[in-house]
Amino acid sequence: MHDHLWTPTKPGQHGFMQVSFGKEKHPFERDEHRHVFMGAGRWFMYCGFYHITRVESFSAAEWDVLPVPLKVAYVETTVDKDQGQCPKPVTAEAVFANYERGRLHVPCVQMRCVKFDMKFYEELVRENCEWFGHSPSPTPPELDSVSGRRKRQRIESDTEYSDG
């Protein structure tokens, strides 16, 4: 989650995610619907059932506001995925310069929460409890839509989730 500044931070929240760096095959060329989990390390949270759509890549202004360590992470990912697919070796310096000059763009998808699937969530809780030997008590996570993090400005503010 640390490499994705605009992903949902709680259930029901819309967001954006950077995908498919380098010359790899582009995912999400068609709209997809899927359950989304967010987290890092070994802690993940069910956010809901999402409609995922490819949108415009990061603008130059959006690239400019990224923290340098995040830019470096994107550059390293691009270099790793481009090795062996380009006739000449790819250097991090060249890739960074191409992002800075706007020759390379960070691909992006929009993540719209369609619903919070309570049945799916309760099943996850039940299975987790059986696996770890606890008694199930499926209390859903917080479903409010307020976030202190800055979202991409193109996101619309409509209904963020529905029970169901």
Disulfide bonds with the S-S distance in Angstrom:
none
